[in-house]
Amino acid sequence: MLKVQCAEVRFRLFECGRFLLILVGAGVHASAAFADVVEPTTLAIADFEFRDTSGEVRDQTAAHEARLNAFGVALQDGLSGNQKIDLVALPCQTERCTIKDPGLVDLSKQARTASAKYLLIGQMHKMSTLVGWVKFAVLDWNNNKPICDRYLTYRGDTDEAWRRAAEFTACDVEKHCIP
């Protein structure tokens, strides 16, 4: 009888040991899976400036202001879909929140206050009716330097052209500027 009980005890210990090995293996596998999870990068986006050197006679200020606002919305929408990026709002006190108003020094303070690790700044430049440029930079507050400085071109001065420029800019920021 004692021999049977010892055999049952050994079998149960063996089963327990196997169970513990499975648990340990699952734990190692789970920790490796969670090790690949990276905390999202915090990014604040300043409003882009607009510059028109096309020399066109008719006043397009209202149309360009509307397109610039739509560009900003499309850019934020494009970047908000990325799980690697956590967008944070800048607490600007002015109507626009650009590198000119309130200025880069104030923007940097606001970005730090908003706990942003990076700040995206930029400008739309309408060179002519056919050619426009998007100039932007991503600044890293941990190292106090730009990590990305890009110059993109787009064609046309229409709502569609500006929307596509915003979408392309968002993709370019994701691909080249966010570590």
Protein Blocks (a to p, Z undefined) as FASTA:
>chain_A
ZZmmmmmmmmmmmmmmmmmmmmmmmmmmmmmmmmmpccdddddddddddddfklpabdck
lmmmmmmmmmmmmmmmmmmmpmkbccdddfdfbfbdcfklgbjklmmmmmmmnopabdcd
dddddfblmbccdddddddfklopafbdcddddedjdfklmmmmmmmmmmmmmmmmmZZ
